[in-house]
Amino acid sequence: MFCPRCSGLLMPNEGKMKCSCGYVQNDGTLTEKKKKTKDVQVVQEKFDESLPKIKHDCSECKNREAYFWTRQMRSSDEPESKFYKCTKCSKIDRED
């Protein structure tokens, strides 16, 4: 039997059919397991001085220099995202 939410395989667990995505089959009906939510805190730090600078045209002020960094935003088999922060106006551009 397959999960209608993620198409994963439902496995027997504690007398019920459960999926790793959180769905639980109860008496022929599916209920979604409530996930615990966490508050995310954004930390604004000045880390620009440690980042490398690269030639990049800013989409806002047309400055030609930006700070550069990469981050893995999706699954590991997808390419990482590149970020450019303008040295003049601090606008951040993202390239996937």
Biopython code that builds the backbone (N, CA, C, O; Angstrom):
import numpy as np
from Bio.PDB.StructureBuilder import StructureBuilder

atoms = [
    (1, "MET", "N", (0.842, -1.155, 0.000)),
    (1, "MET", "CA", (0.000, 0.000, 0.000)),
    (1, "MET", "C", (0.904, 1.240, 0.000)),
    (1, "MET", "O", (1.955, 1.255, 0.640)),
    (2, "PHE", "N", (0.477, 2.269, -0.724)),
    (2, "PHE", "CA", (1.280, 3.468, -0.886)),
    (2, "PHE", "C", (0.598, 4.682, -0.271)),
    (2, "PHE", "O", (-0.629, 4.766, -0.221)),
    (3, "CYS", "N", (1.398, 5.601, 0.183)),
    (3, "CYS", "CA", (0.911, 6.831, 0.799)),
    (3, "CYS", "C", (0.338, 7.759, -0.277)),
    (3, "CYS", "O", (0.987, 7.983, -1.298)),
    (4, "PRO", "N", (-0.869, 8.302, -0.065)),
    (4, "PRO", "CA", (-1.448, 9.215, -1.063)),
    (4, "PRO", "C", (-0.778, 10.587, -1.075)),
    (4, "PRO", "O", (-0.934, 11.347, -2.030)),
    (5, "ARG", "N", (-0.039, 10.902, -0.022)),
    (5, "ARG", "CA", (0.602, 12.214, 0.058)),
    (5, "ARG", "C", (1.926, 12.248, -0.695)),
    (5, "ARG", "O", (2.161, 13.140, -1.510)),
    (6, "CYS", "N", (2.799, 11.263, -0.415)),
    (6, "CYS", "CA", (4.146, 11.303, -0.995)),
    (6, "CYS", "C", (4.460, 10.090, -1.861)),
    (6, "CYS", "O", (5.558, 9.995, -2.411)),
    (7, "SER", "N", (3.529, 9.173, -1.991)),
    (7, "SER", "CA", (3.691, 7.940, -2.776)),
    (7, "SER", "C", (4.727, 7.003, -2.179)),
    (7, "SER", "O", (5.207, 6.095, -2.857)),
    (8, "GLY", "N", (5.077, 7.216, -0.914)),
    (8, "GLY", "CA", (5.995, 6.320, -0.223)),
    (8, "GLY", "C", (5.273, 5.055, 0.218)),
    (8, "GLY", "O", (4.045, 4.979, 0.173)),
    (9, "LEU", "N", (6.028, 4.091, 0.633)),
    (9, "LEU", "CA", (5.474, 2.810, 1.062)),
    (9, "LEU", "C", (4.984, 2.925, 2.504)),
    (9, "LEU", "O", (5.726, 3.356, 3.386)),
    (10, "LEU", "N", (3.716, 2.532, 2.738)),
    (10, "LEU", "CA", (3.180, 2.494, 4.091)),
    (10, "LEU", "C", (3.684, 1.235, 4.770)),
    (10, "LEU", "O", (3.611, 0.143, 4.208)),
    (11, "MET", "N", (4.198, 1.395, 5.990)),
    (11, "MET", "CA", (4.768, 0.273, 6.731)),
    (11, "MET", "C", (3.965, 0.053, 8.009)),
    (11, "MET", "O", (3.503, 1.014, 8.623)),
    (12, "PRO", "N", (3.795, -1.217, 8.417)),
    (12, "PRO", "CA", (3.079, -1.472, 9.672)),
    (12, "PRO", "C", (3.919, -1.019, 10.861)),
    (12, "PRO", "O", (5.109, -1.320, 10.956)),
    (13, "ASN", "N", (3.272, -0.287, 11.765)),
    (13, "ASN", "CA", (3.940, 0.219, 12.955)),
    (13, "ASN", "C", (2.877, 0.422, 14.027)),
    (13, "ASN", "O", (1.930, 1.181, 13.822)),
    (14, "GLU", "N", (3.021, -0.235, 15.143)),
    (14, "GLU", "CA", (2.094, -0.133, 16.266)),
    (14, "GLU", "C", (0.657, -0.441, 15.853)),
    (14, "GLU", "O", (-0.274, 0.221, 16.313)),
    (15, "GLY", "N", (0.472, -1.425, 15.003)),
    (15, "GLY", "CA", (-0.862, -1.839, 14.589)),
    (15, "GLY", "C", (-1.503, -0.957, 13.541)),
    (15, "GLY", "O", (-2.661, -1.179, 13.185)),
    (16, "LYS", "N", (-0.795, 0.034, 13.036)),
    (16, "LYS", "CA", (-1.321, 0.943, 12.023)),
    (16, "LYS", "C", (-0.339, 1.004, 10.871)),
    (16, "LYS", "O", (0.842, 0.691, 11.028)),
    (17, "MET", "N", (-0.830, 1.404, 9.725)),
    (17, "MET", "CA", (0.031, 1.598, 8.561)),
    (17, "MET", "C", (0.498, 3.045, 8.573)),
    (17, "MET", "O", (-0.318, 3.966, 8.543)),
    (18, "LYS", "N", (1.828, 3.246, 8.618)),
    (18, "LYS", "CA", (2.388, 4.587, 8.726)),
    (18, "LYS", "C", (3.396, 4.839, 7.610)),
    (18, "LYS", "O", (4.024, 3.920, 7.084)),
    (19, "CYS", "N", (3.526, 6.110, 7.273)),
    (19, "CYS", "CA", (4.486, 6.539, 6.255)),
    (19, "CYS", "C", (5.518, 7.441, 6.923)),
    (19, "CYS", "O", (5.235, 8.068, 7.944)),
    (20, "SER", "N", (6.695, 7.502, 6.355)),
    (20, "SER", "CA", (7.755, 8.345, 6.917)),
    (20, "SER", "C", (7.445, 9.839, 6.796)),
    (20, "SER", "O", (8.042, 10.646, 7.508)),
    (21, "CYS", "N", (6.515, 10.225, 5.899)),
    (21, "CYS", "CA", (6.163, 11.644, 5.752)),
    (21, "CYS", "C", (5.207, 12.117, 6.841)),
    (21, "CYS", "O", (4.970, 13.318, 6.975)),
    (22, "GLY", "N", (4.646, 11.173, 7.633)),
    (22, "GLY", "CA", (3.777, 11.576, 8.722)),
    (22, "GLY", "C", (2.348, 11.091, 8.606)),
    (22, "GLY", "O", (1.580, 11.247, 9.555)),
    (23, "TYR", "N", (1.961, 10.512, 7.489)),
    (23, "TYR", "CA", (0.596, 10.006, 7.354)),
    (23, "TYR", "C", (0.431, 8.705, 8.111)),
    (23, "TYR", "O", (1.336, 7.872, 8.150)),
    (24, "VAL", "N", (-0.756, 8.538, 8.721)),
    (24, "VAL", "CA", (-1.099, 7.327, 9.453)),
    (24, "VAL", "C", (-2.463, 6.865, 8.968)),
    (24, "VAL", "O", (-3.395, 7.666, 8.885)),
    (25, "GLN", "N", (-2.591, 5.581, 8.648)),
    (25, "GLN", "CA", (-3.868, 5.044, 8.196)),
    (25, "GLN", "C", (-4.592, 4.464, 9.403)),
    (25, "GLN", "O", (-4.092, 3.545, 10.051)),
    (26, "ASN", "N", (-5.771, 5.002, 9.703)),
    (26, "ASN", "CA", (-6.591, 4.554, 10.829)),
    (26, "ASN", "C", (-7.930, 4.066, 10.300)),
    (26, "ASN", "O", (-8.694, 4.865, 9.759)),
    (27, "ASP", "N", (-8.237, 2.795, 10.438)),
    (27, "ASP", "CA", (-9.529, 2.221, 10.055)),
    (27, "ASP", "C", (-9.953, 2.622, 8.646)),
    (27, "ASP", "O", (-11.121, 2.939, 8.419)),
    (28, "GLY", "N", (-9.038, 2.613, 7.717)),
    (28, "GLY", "CA", (-9.356, 2.944, 6.334)),
    (28, "GLY", "C", (-9.316, 4.431, 6.023)),
    (28, "GLY", "O", (-9.465, 4.819, 4.864)),
    (29, "THR", "N", (-9.118, 5.271, 7.031)),
    (29, "THR", "CA", (-9.022, 6.710, 6.776)),
    (29, "THR", "C", (-7.597, 7.156, 7.053)),
    (29, "THR", "O", (-6.908, 6.582, 7.895)),
    (30, "LEU", "N", (-7.170, 8.166, 6.350)),
    (30, "LEU", "CA", (-5.818, 8.682, 6.514)),
    (30, "LEU", "C", (-5.854, 9.961, 7.333)),
    (30, "LEU", "O", (-6.680, 10.842, 7.093)),
    (31, "THR", "N", (-4.965, 10.053, 8.288)),
    (31, "THR", "CA", (-4.828, 11.278, 9.062)),
    (31, "THR", "C", (-3.382, 11.718, 8.980)),
    (31, "THR", "O", (-2.475, 10.889, 8.902)),
    (32, "GLU", "N", (-3.171, 13.009, 8.998)),
    (32, "GLU", "CA", (-1.817, 13.546, 8.915)),
    (32, "GLU", "C", (-1.266, 13.768, 10.307)),
    (32, "GLU", "O", (-1.915, 14.375, 11.158)),
    (33, "LYS", "N", (-0.068, 13.271, 10.528)),
    (33, "LYS", "CA", (0.608, 13.470, 11.802)),
    (33, "LYS", "C", (1.038, 14.936, 11.888)),
    (33, "LYS", "O", (1.643, 15.467, 10.957)),
    (34, "LYS", "N", (0.727, 15.573, 12.990)),
    (34, "LYS", "CA", (1.103, 16.972, 13.158)),
    (34, "LYS", "C", (2.581, 17.064, 13.449)),
    (34, "LYS", "O", (3.100, 16.383, 14.332)),
    (35, "LYS", "N", (3.248, 17.908, 12.702)),
    (35, "LYS", "CA", (4.678, 18.108, 12.896)),
    (35, "LYS", "C", (4.897, 19.257, 13.863)),
    (35, "LYS", "O", (4.168, 20.249, 13.856)),
    (36, "LYS", "N", (5.899, 19.103, 14.678)),
    (36, "LYS", "CA", (6.259, 20.167, 15.598)),
    (36, "LYS", "C", (6.925, 21.280, 14.811)),
    (36, "LYS", "O", (7.793, 21.027, 13.975)),
    (37, "THR", "N", (6.524, 22.495, 15.078)),
    (37, "THR", "CA", (7.125, 23.632, 14.391)),
    (37, "THR", "C", (8.113, 24.309, 15.321)),
    (37, "THR", "O", (7.953, 24.306, 16.541)),
    (38, "LYS", "N", (9.111, 24.875, 14.728)),
    (38, "LYS", "CA", (10.129, 25.587, 15.485)),
    (38, "LYS", "C", (10.205, 27.015, 14.966)),
    (38, "LYS", "O", (10.073, 27.264, 13.768)),
    (39, "ASP", "N", (10.417, 27.935, 15.877)),
    (39, "ASP", "CA", (10.629, 29.317, 15.479)),
    (39, "ASP", "C", (12.031, 29.444, 14.908)),
    (39, "ASP", "O", (12.991, 28.907, 15.460)),
    (40, "VAL", "N", (12.137, 30.153, 13.806)),
    (40, "VAL", "CA", (13.423, 30.375, 13.159)),
    (40, "VAL", "C", (13.862, 31.796, 13.464)),
    (40, "VAL", "O", (13.117, 32.753, 13.252)),
    (41, "GLN", "N", (15.063, 31.915, 13.956)),
    (41, "GLN", "CA", (15.600, 33.232, 14.261)),
    (41, "GLN", "C", (16.619, 33.609, 13.194)),
    (41, "GLN", "O", (17.508, 32.825, 12.861)),
    (42, "VAL", "N", (16.479, 34.795, 12.675)),
    (42, "VAL", "CA", (17.404, 35.287, 11.669)),
    (42, "VAL", "C", (18.485, 36.097, 12.377)),
    (42, "VAL", "O", (18.191, 37.028, 13.128)),
    (43, "VAL", "N", (19.714, 35.735, 12.131)),
    (43, "VAL", "CA", (20.841, 36.424, 12.743)),
    (43, "VAL", "C", (21.456, 37.334, 11.696)),
    (43, "VAL", "O", (21.928, 36.866, 10.660)),
    (44, "GLN", "N", (21.451, 38.612, 11.961)),
    (44, "GLN", "CA", (22.035, 39.587, 11.051)),
    (44, "GLN", "C", (23.431, 39.919, 11.552)),
    (44, "GLN", "O", (23.593, 40.663, 12.519)),
    (45, "GLU", "N", (24.412, 39.379, 10.908)),
    (45, "GLU", "CA", (25.791, 39.645, 11.292)),
    (45, "GLU", "C", (26.532, 40.248, 10.105)),
    (45, "GLU", "O", (26.150, 40.053, 8.951)),
    (46, "LYS", "N", (27.579, 40.969, 10.406)),
    (46, "LYS", "CA", (28.420, 41.502, 9.340)),
    (46, "LYS", "C", (29.463, 40.460, 8.999)),
    (46, "LYS", "O", (30.490, 40.347, 9.668)),
    (47, "PHE", "N", (29.191, 39.703, 7.956)),
    (47, "PHE", "CA", (30.130, 38.683, 7.524)),
    (47, "PHE", "C", (30.708, 39.029, 6.158)),
    (47, "PHE", "O", (31.485, 38.255, 5.599)),
    (48, "ASP", "N", (30.337, 40.178, 5.622)),
    (48, "ASP", "CA", (30.752, 40.557, 4.278)),
    (48, "ASP", "C", (32.268, 40.657, 4.131)),
    (48, "ASP", "O", (32.805, 40.329, 3.073)),
    (49, "GLU", "N", (32.958, 41.102, 5.167)),
    (49, "GLU", "CA", (34.389, 41.313, 5.060)),
    (49, "GLU", "C", (35.147, 40.009, 4.821)),
    (49, "GLU", "O", (36.240, 40.027, 4.254)),
    (50, "SER", "N", (34.589, 38.894, 5.241)),
    (50, "SER", "CA", (35.271, 37.611, 5.067)),
    (50, "SER", "C", (34.924, 36.923, 3.745)),
    (50, "SER", "O", (35.540, 35.919, 3.389)),
    (51, "LEU", "N", (33.945, 37.458, 3.021)),
    (51, "LEU", "CA", (33.533, 36.845, 1.753)),
    (51, "LEU", "C", (34.406, 37.340, 0.606)),
    (51, "LEU", "O", (34.878, 38.477, 0.628)),
    (52, "PRO", "N", (34.620, 36.488, -0.397)),
    (52, "PRO", "CA", (35.380, 36.936, -1.565)),
    (52, "PRO", "C", (34.558, 37.902, -2.416)),
    (52, "PRO", "O", (33.329, 37.834, -2.444)),
    (53, "LYS", "N", (35.253, 38.797, -3.104)),
    (53, "LYS", "CA", (34.592, 39.719, -4.026)),
    (53, "LYS", "C", (34.756, 39.189, -5.441)),
    (53, "LYS", "O", (35.762, 38.565, -5.777)),
    (54, "ILE", "N", (33.740, 39.452, -6.267)),
    (54, "ILE", "CA", (33.728, 38.958, -7.637)),
    (54, "ILE", "C", (33.103, 40.029, -8.527)),
    (54, "ILE", "O", (32.349, 40.877, -8.049)),
    (55, "LYS", "N", (33.413, 39.988, -9.805)),
    (55, "LYS", "CA", (32.780, 40.909, -10.750)),
    (55, "LYS", "C", (31.390, 40.381, -11.061)),
    (55, "LYS", "O", (31.230, 39.285, -11.599)),
    (56, "HIS", "N", (30.386, 41.180, -10.714)),
    (56, "HIS", "CA", (28.988, 40.819, -10.936)),
    (56, "HIS", "C", (28.187, 42.098, -11.080)),
    (56, "HIS", "O", (28.323, 43.012, -10.266)),
    (57, "ASP", "N", (27.351, 42.171, -12.110)),
    (57, "ASP", "CA", (26.535, 43.358, -12.352)),
    (57, "ASP", "C", (25.308, 43.331, -11.447)),
    (57, "ASP", "O", (24.501, 42.403, -11.507)),
    (58, "CYS", "N", (25.175, 44.354, -10.614)),
    (58, "CYS", "CA", (24.030, 44.466, -9.717)),
    (58, "CYS", "C", (22.786, 44.790, -10.541)),
    (58, "CYS", "O", (22.828, 45.642, -11.428)),
    (59, "SER", "N", (21.685, 44.111, -10.245)),
    (59, "SER", "CA", (20.448, 44.333, -11.002)),
    (59, "SER", "C", (19.752, 45.633, -10.584)),
    (59, "SER", "O", (18.836, 46.090, -11.268)),
    (60, "GLU", "N", (20.177, 46.225, -9.475)),
    (60, "GLU", "CA", (19.529, 47.439, -8.991)),
    (60, "GLU", "C", (20.339, 48.701, -9.279)),
    (60, "GLU", "O", (19.815, 49.631, -9.893)),
    (61, "CYS", "N", (21.602, 48.759, -8.851)),
    (61, "CYS", "CA", (22.385, 49.990, -8.983)),
    (61, "CYS", "C", (23.458, 49.905, -10.066)),
    (61, "CYS", "O", (24.189, 50.870, -10.290)),
    (62, "LYS", "N", (23.557, 48.759, -10.738)),
    (62, "LYS", "CA", (24.500, 48.541, -11.845)),
    (62, "LYS", "C", (25.965, 48.571, -11.409)),
    (62, "LYS", "O", (26.859, 48.710, -12.243)),
    (63, "ASN", "N", (26.210, 48.442, -10.112)),
    (63, "ASN", "CA", (27.569, 48.311, -9.615)),
    (63, "ASN", "C", (28.153, 47.006, -10.162)),
    (63, "ASN", "O", (27.405, 46.061, -10.414)),
    (64, "ARG", "N", (29.454, 46.937, -10.347)),
    (64, "ARG", "CA", (30.064, 45.769, -10.988)),
    (64, "ARG", "C", (30.866, 44.885, -10.020)),
    (64, "ARG", "O", (31.646, 44.040, -10.459)),
    (65, "GLU", "N", (30.681, 45.074, -8.725)),
    (65, "GLU", "CA", (31.413, 44.271, -7.752)),
    (65, "GLU", "C", (30.440, 43.778, -6.675)),
    (65, "GLU", "O", (29.576, 44.518, -6.206)),
    (66, "ALA", "N", (30.609, 42.500, -6.298)),
    (66, "ALA", "CA", (29.708, 41.913, -5.310)),
    (66, "ALA", "C", (30.451, 40.882, -4.471)),
    (66, "ALA", "O", (31.453, 40.308, -4.899)),
    (67, "TYR", "N", (29.932, 40.663, -3.264)),
    (67, "TYR", "CA", (30.409, 39.560, -2.440)),
    (67, "TYR", "C", (29.750, 38.290, -2.971)),
    (67, "TYR", "O", (28.670, 38.352, -3.558)),
    (68, "PHE", "N", (30.390, 37.147, -2.771)),
    (68, "PHE", "CA", (29.929, 35.903, -3.370)),
    (68, "PHE", "C", (29.964, 34.775, -2.345)),
    (68, "PHE", "O", (30.935, 34.640, -1.600)),
    (69, "TRP", "N", (28.897, 33.958, -2.306)),
    (69, "TRP", "CA", (28.888, 32.735, -1.498)),
    (69, "TRP", "C", (27.906, 31.744, -2.111)),
    (69, "TRP", "O", (27.067, 32.112, -2.934)),
    (70, "THR", "N", (28.020, 30.495, -1.706)),
    (70, "THR", "CA", (27.133, 29.441, -2.197)),
    (70, "THR", "C", (26.476, 28.750, -1.009)),
    (70, "THR", "O", (26.996, 28.764, 0.107)),
    (71, "ARG", "N", (25.321, 28.145, -1.276)),
    (71, "ARG", "CA", (24.615, 27.403, -0.236)),
    (71, "ARG", "C", (23.793, 26.295, -0.892)),
    (71, "ARG", "O", (23.188, 26.504, -1.943)),
    (72, "GLN", "N", (23.776, 25.139, -0.278)),
    (72, "GLN", "CA", (22.983, 24.007, -0.752)),
    (72, "GLN", "C", (21.554, 24.198, -0.249)),
    (72, "GLN", "O", (21.294, 24.026, 0.942)),
    (73, "MET", "N", (20.622, 24.552, -1.141)),
    (73, "MET", "CA", (19.259, 24.865, -0.732)),
    (73, "MET", "C", (18.298, 23.700, -0.944)),
    (73, "MET", "O", (17.273, 23.613, -0.268)),
    (74, "ARG", "N", (18.614, 22.816, -1.865)),
    (74, "ARG", "CA", (17.735, 21.699, -2.195)),
    (74, "ARG", "C", (18.438, 20.399, -1.850)),
    (74, "ARG", "O", (19.422, 20.394, -1.110)),
    (75, "SER", "N", (17.939, 19.311, -2.380)),
    (75, "SER", "CA", (18.554, 18.020, -2.074)),
    (75, "SER", "C", (19.975, 17.960, -2.634)),
    (75, "SER", "O", (20.355, 18.758, -3.491)),
    (76, "SER", "N", (20.738, 17.014, -2.140)),
    (76, "SER", "CA", (22.162, 16.968, -2.475)),
    (76, "SER", "C", (22.439, 16.632, -3.930)),
    (76, "SER", "O", (23.546, 16.874, -4.411)),
    (77, "ASP", "N", (21.465, 16.081, -4.643)),
    (77, "ASP", "CA", (21.708, 15.776, -6.045)),
    (77, "ASP", "C", (21.412, 16.963, -6.964)),
    (77, "ASP", "O", (21.582, 16.858, -8.179)),
    (78, "GLU", "N", (20.975, 18.081, -6.404)),
    (78, "GLU", "CA", (20.732, 19.307, -7.161)),
    (78, "GLU", "C", (21.917, 20.253, -6.972)),
    (78, "GLU", "O", (22.585, 20.196, -5.940)),
    (79, "PRO", "N", (22.190, 21.123, -7.948)),
    (79, "PRO", "CA", (23.319, 22.051, -7.786)),
    (79, "PRO", "C", (23.039, 23.089, -6.699)),
    (79, "PRO", "O", (21.887, 23.390, -6.387)),
    (80, "GLU", "N", (24.109, 23.625, -6.136)),
    (80, "GLU", "CA", (23.968, 24.613, -5.074)),
    (80, "GLU", "C", (23.573, 25.968, -5.657)),
    (80, "GLU", "O", (23.788, 26.227, -6.841)),
    (81, "SER", "N", (22.999, 26.824, -4.828)),
    (81, "SER", "CA", (22.607, 28.171, -5.236)),
    (81, "SER", "C", (23.766, 29.117, -4.985)),
    (81, "SER", "O", (24.507, 28.967, -4.013)),
    (82, "LYS", "N", (23.917, 30.096, -5.871)),
    (82, "LYS", "CA", (24.969, 31.104, -5.743)),
    (82, "LYS", "C", (24.314, 32.424, -5.366)),
    (82, "LYS", "O", (23.284, 32.799, -5.926)),
    (83, "PHE", "N", (24.916, 33.121, -4.420)),
    (83, "PHE", "CA", (24.400, 34.400, -3.965)),
    (83, "PHE", "C", (25.441, 35.483, -4.218)),
    (83, "PHE", "O", (26.639, 35.271, -4.030)),
    (84, "TYR", "N", (24.960, 36.647, -4.648)),
    (84, "TYR", "CA", (25.807, 37.812, -4.896)),
    (84, "TYR", "C", (25.214, 38.984, -4.116)),
    (84, "TYR", "O", (24.037, 39.307, -4.278)),
    (85, "LYS", "N", (26.032, 39.626, -3.264)),
    (85, "LYS", "CA", (25.583, 40.793, -2.520)),
    (85, "LYS", "C", (26.379, 41.995, -2.988)),
    (85, "LYS", "O", (27.605, 42.026, -2.875)),
    (86, "CYS", "N", (25.679, 42.973, -3.509)),
    (86, "CYS", "CA", (26.313, 44.164, -4.056)),
    (86, "CYS", "C", (27.113, 44.888, -2.969)),
    (86, "CYS", "O", (26.635, 45.061, -1.848)),
    (87, "THR", "N", (28.324, 45.304, -3.309)),
    (87, "THR", "CA", (29.175, 46.011, -2.350)),
    (87, "THR", "C", (28.707, 47.456, -2.136)),
    (87, "THR", "O", (29.114, 48.105, -1.172)),
    (88, "LYS", "N", (27.850, 47.957, -3.038)),
    (88, "LYS", "CA", (27.398, 49.340, -2.943)),
    (88, "LYS", "C", (26.031, 49.453, -2.276)),
    (88, "LYS", "O", (25.889, 50.175, -1.288)),
    (89, "CYS", "N", (25.020, 48.753, -2.796)),
    (89, "CYS", "CA", (23.647, 48.905, -2.293)),
    (89, "CYS", "C", (23.186, 47.728, -1.428)),
    (89, "CYS", "O", (22.087, 47.777, -0.876)),
    (90, "SER", "N", (23.990, 46.682, -1.296)),
    (90, "SER", "CA", (23.711, 45.500, -0.469)),
    (90, "SER", "C", (22.536, 44.650, -0.956)),
    (90, "SER", "O", (22.009, 43.839, -0.195)),
    (91, "LYS", "N", (22.121, 44.825, -2.215)),
    (91, "LYS", "CA", (21.057, 43.980, -2.766)),
    (91, "LYS", "C", (21.640, 42.580, -3.015)),
    (91, "LYS", "O", (22.762, 42.435, -3.500)),
    (92, "ILE", "N", (20.852, 41.564, -2.670)),
    (92, "ILE", "CA", (21.293, 40.188, -2.839)),
    (92, "ILE", "C", (20.589, 39.572, -4.029)),
    (92, "ILE", "O", (19.359, 39.568, -4.093)),
    (93, "ASP", "N", (21.364, 39.049, -4.979)),
    (93, "ASP", "CA", (20.834, 38.331, -6.134)),
    (93, "ASP", "C", (21.127, 36.849, -5.935)),
    (93, "ASP", "O", (22.173, 36.474, -5.405)),
    (94, "ARG", "N", (20.187, 36.015, -6.369)),
    (94, "ARG", "CA", (20.338, 34.567, -6.241)),
    (94, "ARG", "C", (20.339, 33.949, -7.633)),
    (94, "ARG", "O", (19.530, 34.300, -8.492)),
    (95, "GLU", "N", (21.259, 33.029, -7.828)),
    (95, "GLU", "CA", (21.359, 32.312, -9.104)),
    (95, "GLU", "C", (21.310, 30.814, -8.804)),
    (95, "GLU", "O", (22.163, 30.290, -8.088)),
    (96, "ASP", "N", (20.308, 30.134, -9.356)),
    (96, "ASP", "CA", (20.175, 28.695, -9.121)),
    (96, "ASP", "C", (20.882, 27.887, -10.171)),
    (96, "ASP", "O", (20.866, 26.657, -10.119)),
]
sb = StructureBuilder()
sb.init_structure("model")
sb.init_model(0)
sb.init_chain("A")
sb.init_seg("    ")
for serial, (resi, resn, name, xyz) in enumerate(atoms, 1):
    if name == "N":
        sb.init_residue(resn, " ", resi, " ")
    sb.init_atom(name, np.array(xyz, "f"), 0.0, 1.0, " ", f" {name:<3s}", serial, name[0])
structure = sb.get_structure()
